[in-house]
């Protein structure tokens, strides 16, 4: 990726600060609520359960934000983004699902068309991280709707596709969706599918690090994120 200018870096940092402020506010408000609660009755108090659930989601969002912030800073300082092996089999995509869900969102519906055997691919261990980014994006932009995952080998490529029933990224935004300067353009557009804390930019960085490509495709009601990796063996 081309190095950004100071204005683009400033705009990206402003987005990060904005996105991290939301979960921080949630944690602050619910901490105040819990402090004022009668803790002898919390087991039967649905408000307490809701507050704890909200805090768990907020903590997940903050940790995601710091992770994306870390990748950005490493890239800006010329360091390696990943820690992903150069050659590895694609790990179970359930890893990405579990890391995103934790103990929550039991109604999230994912239909997966995956091969029975592992598919050796360059940097394949990073695919679970990318799948998790797409899950978070779908949770924001296609909430409650089914998600379909597929993984296949075509000649010298391993191809992963995430499909959900949300709005597809507008054609004129698809190339910019994974670039730093494109994040401001995505924000505030229903057909931009901006990912909190520059998540789609992180996906582009990770793909570049492992020699893969990431693309947005599809149409409204069948939005696609596609990752193409180099197959091995």
Backbone as JSON, one array per atom type, in Angstrom:
{
  "sequence": "XXXXXXXXXXXXXXXXXXXXXXXXXXXXXXXXXXXXXXXXXXXXXXXXXXXXXXXXXXXXXXXXXXXXXXXXXXXXXXXXXXXXXXXXXXXXXXXXXXXXXXXXXXXXXXXXXXXXXXXXXXXXXXXXXXXXXXXXXXXXXXXXXXXXXXXXXXXXXXXXXXXXXXXXXXXXXXXXXXXXXXXXXXXXXXXXXXXXXXXXXXXXXXXXXXXXXXXXXXXXXXXXXXXXXXXXX",
  "N": [[0.83, -1.19, 0.0], [0.37, 2.29, -0.64], [2.18, 4.83, 1.07], [0.52, 6.95, 3.38], [-0.43, 10.47, 3.44], [0.0, 13.25, 5.76], [-2.52, 14.37, 6.26], [-4.31, 12.3, 5.64], [-3.55, 10.42, 7.56], [-4.23, 11.81, 9.89], [-7.04, 11.98, 9.58], [-7.7, 9.28, 9.72], [-6.9, 8.63, 12.33], [-8.7, 10.21, 13.73], [-11.1, 8.88, 13.18], [-10.58, 6.47, 14.53], [-10.42, 7.35, 17.21], [-13.03, 8.31, 17.56], [-14.47, 5.89, 17.25], [-13.52, 4.32, 19.36], [-14.41, 5.76, 21.49], [-17.13, 5.22, 21.8], [-17.56, 2.45, 22.88], [-16.15, 2.92, 25.25], [-17.75, 4.81, 26.53], [-20.03, 3.26, 26.96], [-19.05, 1.37, 28.79], [-18.46, 3.07, 30.92], [-21.01, 4.16, 31.59], [-22.44, 1.84, 32.34], [-20.91, 0.88, 34.42], [-21.35, 2.84, 36.34], [-24.1, 2.38, 36.72], [-24.07, -0.22, 37.83], [-22.68, 0.24, 40.15], [-24.52, 1.63, 41.6], [-26.44, -0.24, 42.06], [-28.45, -2.68, 43.81], [-26.72, -5.13, 44.98], [-27.45, -7.47, 46.16], [-29.59, -8.43, 44.88], [-29.06, -9.02, 42.29], [-29.1, -11.41, 40.85], [-31.66, -11.9, 40.01], [-32.3, -9.77, 38.48], [-33.09, -8.39, 35.49], [-32.06, -6.09, 34.33], [-29.51, -5.92, 35.33], [-28.31, -8.15, 34.12], [-28.5, -7.37, 31.44], [-26.86, -5.1, 31.52], [-24.36, -6.27, 32.09], [-24.03, -7.82, 29.79], [-23.89, -5.78, 27.86], [-21.53, -4.55, 28.68], [-19.71, -6.58, 28.19], [-19.79, -6.75, 25.36], [-18.89, -4.17, 24.79], [-16.27, -4.27, 25.81], [-15.18, -6.18, 24.09], [-15.35, -4.73, 21.67], [-13.61, -2.62, 22.24], [-11.15, -3.96, 22.56], [-10.86, -5.0, 20.0], [-10.6, -2.56, 18.65], [-8.16, -1.56, 19.68], [-6.49, -3.54, 18.71], [-6.67, -3.15, 15.91], [-5.65, -0.57, 15.82], [-3.04, -1.08, 16.63], [-2.09, -2.56, 14.43], [-2.2, -0.57, 12.48], [-0.31, 1.3, 13.45], [2.05, -0.21, 13.37], [2.31, -0.6, 10.63], [2.61, 2.06, 9.75], [5.09, 2.62, 10.79], [6.74, 1.01, 9.38], [6.97, -1.66, 10.12], [6.46, -5.26, 10.35], [3.15, -6.37, 9.86], [1.82, -8.63, 10.74], [2.71, -11.48, 12.13], [1.9, -13.77, 11.16], [2.36, -17.04, 9.91], [4.51, -17.7, 7.07], [3.92, -19.88, 5.49], [1.2, -21.99, 5.79], [-1.46, -24.15, 6.8], [-4.92, -23.51, 6.14], [-6.55, -22.62, 8.96], [-9.23, -23.89, 11.03], [-12.18, -22.2, 10.35], [-13.87, -21.85, 12.38], [-12.46, -20.84, 14.46], [-12.22, -18.07, 14.05], [-14.92, -17.44, 14.24], [-15.53, -18.22, 16.89], [-13.83, -16.54, 18.36], [-14.98, -14.09, 17.8], [-17.62, -14.36, 18.72], [-17.52, -15.31, 21.4], [-19.21, -15.94, 24.32], [-21.59, -15.0, 23.49], [-24.27, -13.81, 21.27], [-25.9, -16.08, 20.33], [-27.74, -16.56, 18.32], [-26.69, -16.02, 15.88], [-26.47, -16.87, 12.56], [-24.64, -19.01, 10.64], [-23.95, -20.47, 7.66], [-21.89, -22.89, 6.45], [-19.82, -23.91, 3.82], [-17.46, -25.92, 3.66], [-14.35, -27.58, 2.95], [-13.52, -31.01, 3.82], [-10.88, -31.6, 4.42], [-7.81, -29.93, 5.38], [-6.61, -26.98, 3.72], [-3.64, -26.26, 2.34], [-2.08, -23.12, 2.37], [-0.47, -20.04, 1.57], [0.28, -18.16, 4.35], [-2.06, -19.0, 5.55], [-3.08, -19.16, 8.14], [-3.95, -16.66, 8.8], [-6.47, -16.37, 7.86], [-8.6, -16.9, 9.58], [-8.58, -14.61, 11.15], [-9.29, -12.65, 9.29], [-11.85, -13.59, 8.6], [-13.17, -13.14, 11.0], [-13.18, -10.34, 11.07], [-14.91, -9.85, 8.94], [-17.22, -10.98, 9.98], [-17.8, -9.26, 12.13], [-18.34, -6.98, 10.67], [-20.62, -7.77, 9.25], [-22.32, -8.13, 11.4], [-22.81, -5.55, 12.13], [-23.89, -4.41, 9.8], [-25.64, -6.17, 8.6], [-27.35, -7.2, 10.47], [-28.57, -9.96, 12.26], [-29.23, -11.42, 10.03], [-28.85, -14.26, 7.81], [-25.59, -15.73, 7.24], [-23.22, -16.8, 4.86], [-20.52, -18.94, 4.37], [-17.82, -19.97, 2.32], [-15.24, -22.15, 1.17], [-12.7, -22.96, -1.03], [-10.53, -24.62, -3.39], [-9.0, -23.41, -6.31], [-7.17, -24.17, -8.95], [-4.1, -22.72, -8.55], [-4.85, -21.31, -6.33], [-6.44, -20.55, -3.2], [-9.66, -19.93, -2.2], [-11.71, -17.95, -0.24], [-14.99, -17.08, 0.64], [-17.2, -14.77, 2.03], [-20.57, -14.27, 2.46], [-23.33, -12.2, 2.93], [-26.64, -10.89, 3.78], [-26.81, -8.17, 3.69], [-26.43, -4.7, 2.6], [-24.47, -4.33, -0.32], [-21.09, -3.2, -0.74], [-20.74, -0.16, -2.42], [-20.02, -0.06, -5.94], [-18.2, 1.98, -6.74], [-16.76, 2.37, -4.47], [-15.36, 0.13, -3.84], [-12.65, -0.5, -4.42], [-11.35, 1.35, -2.84], [-12.13, 0.56, -0.33], [-10.46, -0.97, 1.25], [-8.29, 0.54, 1.69], [-6.39, 3.04, 3.46], [-7.03, 5.76, 3.04], [-9.56, 5.48, 2.08], [-11.33, 5.03, 4.15], [-12.67, 7.18, 5.37], [-14.38, 7.86, 3.32], [-16.08, 5.68, 3.3], [-17.42, 5.88, 5.72], [-20.51, 6.69, 7.17], [-22.09, 6.06, 4.99], [-24.63, 3.95, 3.89], [-24.11, 2.09, 1.98], [-21.45, 1.82, 2.21], [-20.4, 0.34, 4.29], [-18.67, 0.72, 6.46], [-16.18, -0.44, 8.68], [-15.87, -0.66, 12.14], [-13.27, 1.11, 13.78], [-11.4, 1.16, 11.65], [-11.53, -1.36, 10.43], [-11.81, -2.66, 7.89], [-9.66, -1.6, 6.52], [-7.63, -2.79, 8.04], [-8.07, -5.43, 7.25], [-7.23, -5.28, 4.6], [-4.5, -4.7, 5.0], [-3.62, -7.04, 6.31], [-4.12, -8.98, 4.34], [-2.35, -8.09, 2.32], [0.07, -8.5, 3.66], [0.3, -11.3, 3.76], [0.45, -11.97, 1.14], [-1.95, -12.2, -0.18], [-5.16, -11.39, -1.7], [-7.89, -9.17, -1.07], [-11.3, -8.59, -1.62], [-14.25, -6.66, -2.24], [-17.56, -7.42, -3.24], [-20.53, -8.4, -5.06], [-24.1, -7.77, -4.61], [-26.85, -5.76, -3.39], [-28.36, -7.43, -0.71], [-26.95, -9.67, -1.21], [-24.18, -9.47, -0.36], [-20.65, -9.55, -0.73], [-17.54, -10.58, 0.61], [-14.34, -11.37, -0.42], [-11.53, -13.44, -0.22], [-8.47, -14.21, -1.61], [-6.01, -16.54, -1.59], [-2.62, -17.75, -1.94], [-2.18, -20.98, -3.02], [-0.61, -23.89, -1.63], [1.4, -26.72, -2.28]],
  "CA": [[0.0, 0.0, 0.0], [1.11, 3.54, -0.69], [2.23, 5.53, 2.34], [-0.44, 8.05, 3.4], [0.07, 11.77, 3.85], [-0.37, 13.63, 7.13], [-3.96, 14.61, 6.33], [-4.98, 11.0, 5.67], [-3.28, 9.82, 8.87], [-5.05, 12.53, 10.86], [-8.44, 11.59, 9.42], [-7.83, 7.9, 10.21], [-6.82, 8.66, 13.79], [-9.95, 10.78, 14.22], [-12.07, 7.8, 13.15], [-10.27, 5.54, 15.62], [-10.82, 7.97, 18.48], [-14.5, 8.3, 17.6], [-14.99, 4.54, 17.41], [-13.17, 3.83, 20.69], [-15.16, 6.51, 22.49], [-18.45, 4.61, 22.01], [-17.53, 1.4, 23.91], [-15.71, 3.49, 26.52], [-18.93, 5.43, 27.15], [-20.88, 2.17, 27.43], [-18.46, 0.83, 30.02], [-18.6, 4.07, 31.98], [-22.41, 4.26, 32.02], [-22.88, 0.63, 33.02], [-20.2, 0.81, 35.7], [-22.11, 3.7, 37.26], [-25.34, 1.69, 37.02], [-23.8, -1.34, 38.73], [-22.26, 0.78, 41.45], [-25.72, 2.08, 42.32], [-27.41, -1.34, 42.14], [-28.53, -3.52, 45.0], [-26.04, -6.34, 44.52], [-28.06, -8.65, 46.77], [-30.72, -8.86, 44.05], [-28.66, -9.0, 40.88], [-29.38, -12.67, 40.15], [-33.01, -11.86, 39.45], [-32.5, -8.44, 37.89], [-32.75, -8.41, 34.06], [-31.25, -4.92, 33.99], [-28.13, -6.27, 35.64], [-27.86, -9.05, 33.05], [-28.32, -6.56, 30.23], [-25.68, -4.26, 31.72], [-23.17, -7.11, 31.97], [-23.9, -8.16, 28.37], [-23.42, -4.59, 27.17], [-20.12, -4.35, 29.03], [-18.92, -7.58, 27.48], [-19.68, -6.31, 23.96], [-18.04, -2.98, 24.76], [-14.88, -4.7, 25.99], [-14.78, -6.8, 22.82], [-15.16, -3.69, 20.68], [-12.4, -1.88, 22.57], [-9.98, -4.79, 22.26], [-10.74, -4.98, 18.54], [-10.08, -1.26, 18.25], [-6.73, -1.48, 19.99], [-5.79, -4.44, 17.79], [-6.56, -2.46, 14.62], [-4.74, 0.56, 16.05], [-1.7, -1.65, 16.63], [-1.69, -2.88, 13.05], [-1.96, 0.69, 11.79], [0.96, 1.91, 13.88], [3.16, -1.02, 12.86], [2.43, -0.31, 9.2], [3.13, 3.41, 9.59], [6.51, 2.64, 11.17], [7.48, 0.09, 8.52], [7.15, -2.98, 10.72], [5.57, -6.31, 9.87], [1.82, -6.24, 10.45], [1.17, -9.83, 11.19], [2.97, -12.61, 13.0], [1.28, -14.9, 10.5], [3.38, -17.85, 9.22], [4.56, -17.55, 5.62], [3.24, -21.03, 4.9], [0.4, -22.63, 6.81], [-2.78, -24.58, 6.35], [-6.04, -22.69, 6.6], [-7.11, -23.16, 10.19], [-10.68, -23.94, 11.07], [-12.8, -20.88, 10.41], [-14.57, -21.75, 13.65], [-11.63, -20.03, 15.35], [-12.66, -16.69, 13.88], [-16.3, -17.34, 14.76], [-15.5, -18.3, 18.36], [-13.2, -15.33, 18.89], [-15.93, -12.98, 17.68], [-18.84, -14.56, 19.48], [-17.36, -15.59, 22.82], [-20.38, -16.63, 24.85], [-22.79, -14.25, 23.12], [-24.83, -13.88, 19.93], [-26.15, -17.48, 19.97], [-28.64, -16.69, 17.18], [-25.99, -15.72, 14.65], [-26.61, -18.04, 11.69], [-23.59, -19.13, 9.63], [-23.97, -21.69, 6.86], [-20.52, -23.02, 5.96], [-19.5, -24.93, 2.82], [-16.02, -26.03, 3.84], [-13.83, -28.92, 2.64], [-13.24, -31.83, 5.0], [-9.45, -31.57, 4.71], [-7.18, -28.62, 5.42], [-6.09, -26.5, 2.44], [-2.4, -25.51, 2.56], [-2.06, -21.83, 1.68], [0.5, -19.09, 2.11], [-0.33, -17.32, 5.37], [-3.44, -19.44, 5.75], [-3.56, -18.97, 9.51], [-4.54, -15.33, 8.93], [-7.84, -16.34, 7.33], [-9.55, -16.81, 10.69], [-8.62, -13.21, 11.57], [-10.08, -11.94, 8.29], [-13.24, -14.02, 8.74], [-13.7, -12.46, 12.17], [-13.44, -8.96, 10.66], [-16.13, -9.84, 8.11], [-18.34, -11.25, 10.88], [-18.12, -8.03, 12.85], [-18.93, -6.08, 9.7], [-21.98, -8.24, 8.99], [-23.1, -7.9, 12.61], [-23.19, -4.13, 12.12], [-24.57, -3.97, 8.58], [-26.65, -7.15, 8.18], [-27.62, -7.8, 11.78], [-29.63, -10.95, 12.37], [-29.5, -12.11, 8.77], [-27.94, -15.4, 7.62], [-24.27, -15.55, 6.64], [-22.73, -18.01, 4.2], [-19.08, -19.04, 4.16], [-17.36, -21.06, 1.47], [-13.78, -22.24, 1.01], [-12.42, -23.91, -2.1], [-9.28, -24.45, -4.14], [-9.09, -23.29, -7.76], [-5.81, -24.17, -9.51], [-3.07, -22.37, -7.57], [-5.43, -20.36, -5.38], [-7.45, -20.95, -2.23], [-10.6, -18.8, -2.2], [-12.71, -17.89, 0.82], [-16.02, -16.07, 0.42], [-18.21, -14.45, 3.04], [-21.75, -13.67, 1.82], [-24.44, -11.91, 3.84], [-27.8, -10.31, 3.13], [-26.81, -6.72, 3.84], [-26.11, -3.92, 1.4], [-23.12, -4.51, -0.85], [-20.32, -1.97, -0.88], [-20.97, 0.46, -3.73], [-18.92, -0.35, -6.86], [-17.19, 3.04, -6.79], [-16.01, 2.38, -3.21], [-14.8, -1.19, -3.55], [-11.19, -0.49, -4.42], [-10.9, 2.17, -1.71], [-12.65, 0.03, 0.93], [-9.4, -1.59, 2.03], [-7.2, 1.51, 1.75], [-6.55, 3.96, 4.59], [-7.71, 6.98, 2.62], [-10.94, 5.18, 1.74], [-12.19, 4.81, 5.31], [-13.54, 8.35, 5.55], [-15.41, 7.79, 2.28], [-17.05, 4.65, 3.68], [-18.15, 6.27, 6.93], [-21.75, 7.44, 6.98], [-22.85, 5.59, 3.83], [-25.17, 2.61, 4.1], [-23.47, 1.2, 1.0], [-20.01, 1.88, 2.45], [-20.11, -0.75, 5.23], [-17.5, 1.05, 7.27], [-15.92, -1.31, 9.82], [-15.41, 0.1, 13.3], [-11.83, 1.17, 14.05], [-10.64, 0.91, 10.42], [-11.43, -2.81, 10.32], [-11.58, -3.1, 6.52], [-8.26, -1.28, 6.22], [-6.83, -3.86, 8.64], [-8.18, -6.61, 6.38], [-6.35, -5.05, 3.46], [-3.12, -4.82, 5.47], [-3.33, -8.45, 6.57], [-4.05, -9.67, 3.04], [-1.1, -7.71, 1.67], [1.16, -9.12, 4.41], [0.42, -12.73, 3.46], [0.46, -12.16, -0.3], [-3.31, -12.5, -0.64], [-5.98, -10.24, -2.09], [-9.23, -9.12, -0.48], [-12.18, -7.83, -2.51], [-15.68, -6.52, -1.98], [-18.28, -7.74, -4.47], [-21.91, -8.73, -4.82], [-25.17, -6.79, -4.8], [-27.64, -5.64, -2.17], [-29.0, -8.69, -0.37], [-25.96, -10.73, -1.4], [-22.91, -8.77, -0.28], [-19.56, -10.51, -0.73], [-16.12, -10.32, 0.86], [-13.62, -12.52, -1.0], [-10.09, -13.5, 0.03], [-7.79, -15.17, -2.49], [-4.69, -16.86, -1.07], [-1.77, -18.59, -2.78], [-2.22, -22.36, -2.56], [0.68, -24.56, -1.51], [1.34, -28.16, -2.4]],
  "C": [[0.87, 1.24, 0.0], [1.05, 4.25, 0.65], [1.28, 6.73, 2.32], [0.25, 9.37, 3.74], [-0.47, 12.12, 5.23], [-1.88, 13.82, 7.28], [-4.72, 13.3, 6.43], [-4.76, 10.3, 7.01], [-4.15, 10.49, 9.94], [-6.51, 12.13, 10.79], [-8.67, 10.17, 9.96], [-7.8, 7.86, 11.73], [-8.1, 9.24, 14.39], [-11.06, 9.72, 14.21], [-11.85, 6.81, 14.29], [-10.73, 6.09, 16.97], [-12.34, 7.96, 18.63], [-15.03, 6.91, 17.91], [-14.67, 3.97, 18.78], [-13.96, 4.55, 21.78], [-16.51, 5.84, 22.8], [-18.42, 3.47, 23.03], [-17.04, 1.92, 25.25], [-16.88, 4.12, 27.27], [-19.88, 4.37, 27.69], [-20.36, 1.6, 28.73], [-18.65, 1.8, 31.18], [-20.02, 4.13, 32.51], [-22.84, 3.03, 32.8], [-22.14, 0.41, 34.33], [-20.92, 1.65, 36.74], [-23.42, 3.04, 37.68], [-25.12, 0.57, 38.04], [-23.4, -0.86, 40.11], [-23.47, 1.19, 42.29], [-26.74, 0.97, 42.53], [-27.36, -2.02, 43.49], [-27.97, -4.88, 44.63], [-26.6, -7.6, 45.18], [-29.2, -9.21, 45.91], [-30.35, -9.04, 42.59], [-29.03, -10.28, 40.15], [-30.74, -12.66, 39.48], [-33.31, -10.56, 38.73], [-32.11, -8.46, 36.41], [-31.92, -7.2, 33.64], [-29.78, -5.18, 34.27], [-27.55, -7.17, 34.55], [-27.59, -8.28, 31.77], [-27.08, -5.69, 30.34], [-24.4, -5.06, 31.55], [-22.94, -7.51, 30.51], [-23.35, -6.97, 27.59], [-21.95, -4.33, 27.45], [-19.22, -5.35, 28.32], [-18.71, -7.22, 26.02], [-18.76, -5.1, 23.85], [-16.57, -3.34, 24.93], [-14.35, -5.36, 24.73], [-14.48, -5.74, 21.77], [-13.89, -2.89, 20.96], [-11.15, -2.68, 22.24], [-9.77, -4.9, 20.76], [-10.11, -3.66, 18.08], [-8.6, -1.12, 18.52], [-5.91, -2.39, 19.08], [-5.6, -3.78, 16.42], [-5.6, -1.27, 14.72], [-3.29, 0.07, 16.02], [-1.21, -1.98, 15.24], [-1.39, -1.61, 12.26], [-0.6, 1.27, 12.16], [2.16, 1.11, 13.39], [3.38, -0.73, 11.37], [3.05, 1.07, 8.99], [4.62, 3.49, 9.91], [7.33, 1.6, 10.42], [7.72, -1.27, 9.1], [6.17, -3.98, 10.12], [4.24, -6.23, 10.61], [1.43, -7.47, 11.24], [1.76, -10.65, 12.29], [2.29, -13.84, 12.43], [2.37, -15.7, 9.77], [3.33, -17.65, 7.71], [3.83, -18.69, 4.92], [2.49, -21.76, 6.0], [-0.89, -23.12, 6.17], [-3.82, -23.6, 6.87], [-6.6, -23.34, 7.86], [-8.63, -23.12, 10.14], [-11.24, -22.53, 11.21], [-13.64, -20.73, 11.68], [-13.78, -20.93, 14.66], [-12.08, -18.57, 15.27], [-14.06, -16.48, 14.44], [-16.29, -17.32, 16.28], [-14.91, -17.03, 18.96], [-14.14, -14.14, 18.83], [-17.1, -13.14, 18.64], [-18.61, -14.64, 20.98], [-18.55, -16.42, 23.29], [-21.69, -16.0, 24.39], [-23.25, -14.55, 21.71], [-25.16, -15.32, 19.51], [-27.01, -17.63, 18.72], [-27.97, -16.34, 15.86], [-25.94, -16.98, 13.78], [-25.53, -18.02, 10.61], [-23.72, -20.5, 8.96], [-22.62, -21.82, 6.17], [-20.38, -24.18, 4.99], [-17.97, -25.04, 2.8], [-15.55, -27.44, 3.5], [-13.51, -29.69, 3.92], [-11.78, -31.75, 5.4], [-8.95, -30.13, 4.73], [-6.64, -28.26, 4.03], [-4.81, -25.71, 2.7], [-2.39, -24.23, 1.72], [-1.04, -20.93, 2.35], [-0.21, -18.16, 3.11], [-1.74, -17.72, 5.73], [-3.97, -19.23, 7.14], [-4.22, -17.61, 9.71], [-6.01, -15.31, 8.51], [-8.87, -16.25, 8.45], [-9.68, -15.38, 11.18], [-9.48, -12.4, 10.59], [-11.57, -12.31, 8.39], [-13.91, -13.33, 9.93], [-14.03, -10.99, 11.85], [-14.73, -8.89, 9.84], [-17.37, -10.12, 8.96], [-18.77, -9.99, 11.61], [-18.81, -7.04, 11.91], [-20.38, -6.47, 9.41], [-22.87, -8.0, 10.2], [-23.59, -6.46, 12.66], [-24.12, -3.79, 10.95], [-25.6, -4.96, 8.05], [-27.11, -7.93, 9.41], [-28.8, -8.77, 11.72], [-29.92, -11.73, 11.11], [-28.47, -13.23, 8.56], [-26.64, -15.0, 6.91], [-23.84, -16.87, 6.03], [-21.22, -17.89, 4.0], [-18.78, -20.19, 3.21], [-15.85, -20.98, 1.33], [-13.5, -23.31, -0.03], [-11.04, -23.62, -2.7], [-9.59, -24.39, -5.62], [-7.68, -23.12, -8.3], [-4.8, -23.83, -8.42], [-3.55, -21.36, -6.54], [-6.38, -21.07, -4.41], [-8.36, -19.74, -2.03], [-11.61, -18.98, -1.07], [-13.7, -16.79, 0.49], [-16.96, -15.98, 1.62], [-19.34, -13.75, 2.31], [-22.8, -13.42, 2.89], [-25.52, -11.14, 3.1], [-27.91, -8.8, 3.34], [-26.58, -6.02, 2.52], [-24.68, -4.2, 0.97], [-22.4, -3.17, -0.88], [-20.48, -1.44, -2.3], [-19.78, 0.22, -4.65], [-17.81, 0.71, -6.86], [-16.36, 3.11, -5.52], [-15.2, 1.11, -2.99], [-13.28, -1.21, -3.53], [-10.66, 0.27, -3.21], [-11.25, 1.56, -0.36], [-11.56, -0.52, 1.83], [-8.14, -0.71, 2.09], [-7.45, 2.48, 2.9], [-7.36, 5.18, 4.19], [-9.18, 6.74, 2.29], [-11.88, 5.11, 2.93], [-13.14, 5.98, 5.56], [-14.66, 8.35, 4.53], [-16.47, 6.76, 2.63], [-17.97, 5.1, 4.8], [-19.41, 7.07, 6.57], [-22.55, 7.05, 5.77], [-23.34, 4.18, 4.09], [-24.56, 1.61, 3.14], [-21.95, 1.29, 1.1], [-19.54, 0.79, 3.37], [-18.8, -0.5, 5.98], [-17.39, 0.09, 8.45], [-15.32, -0.52, 10.96], [-13.9, -0.02, 13.48], [-11.0, 0.72, 12.84], [-10.5, -0.58, 10.11], [-11.15, -3.27, 8.89], [-10.17, -2.74, 6.05], [-7.34, -2.34, 6.81], [-6.89, -5.13, 7.79], [-7.28, -6.47, 5.17], [-4.89, -5.2, 3.83], [-2.74, -6.29, 5.66], [-3.2, -9.22, 5.26], [-2.74, -9.35, 2.33], [0.08, -8.4, 2.34], [1.38, -10.57, 4.02], [0.4, -13.01, 1.96], [-0.88, -12.55, -0.87], [-3.98, -11.24, -1.17], [-7.32, -10.33, -1.38], [-10.07, -8.18, -1.33], [-13.58, -7.73, -1.92], [-16.42, -6.73, -3.3], [-19.76, -7.92, -4.11], [-22.87, -7.6, -5.12], [-25.98, -6.76, -3.52], [-28.44, -6.92, -1.94], [-28.1, -9.88, -0.58], [-24.59, -10.08, -1.48], [-21.78, -9.78, -0.07], [-18.26, -9.86, -0.27], [-15.37, -11.55, 0.4], [-12.12, -12.38, -0.7], [-9.5, -14.57, -0.86], [-6.36, -15.33, -2.01], [-3.92, -17.71, -2.08], [-1.76, -20.0, -2.21], [-0.82, -22.95, -2.53], [0.46, -26.06, -1.66], [0.42, -28.62, -3.53]]
}
